[in-house]
Amino acid sequence: MAEPTLQQVFGTNATQDANILTIKKSDLTGVGLTPAATNTAESLVVALVKLWEKTLTATNQESNPEQQITIEDGFPSIVFRNNSNYRQYPKTIAFQKVDNSTDLDPDDY
């Protein structure tokens, strides 16, 4: 099998060149994002993580040795900060590579 494609990880309309990665917000509506000129950075991160966890699963990795990243759910909990209760949704992102360096280098993936 091949490494997950740009479109599988970033959405159907994702493109890149040597300098720019383009991700269409419309590709993130399926995970709950309402595209707007005022989307917060954090809302975009959440949408991307939700999109990634659809493809970058441990099950997909088992059938595709070229996939080196997985995202899995942790156990949701309630945390207290700033005098309020917050629901916390932990996610574990695991990066695997051949053991020849102790650094997490993007060029290795």
Secondary structure, DSSP 8 states (H G I E B T S, - for coil): -----HHHHH-TT-EE-SS-EE--GGGGGGGT----TT--HHHHHHHHHHHHHHHS-HHHHHH-TT--EEEEE---EEEEETTEEEEE--EEEEE---SS-SS--GGG-
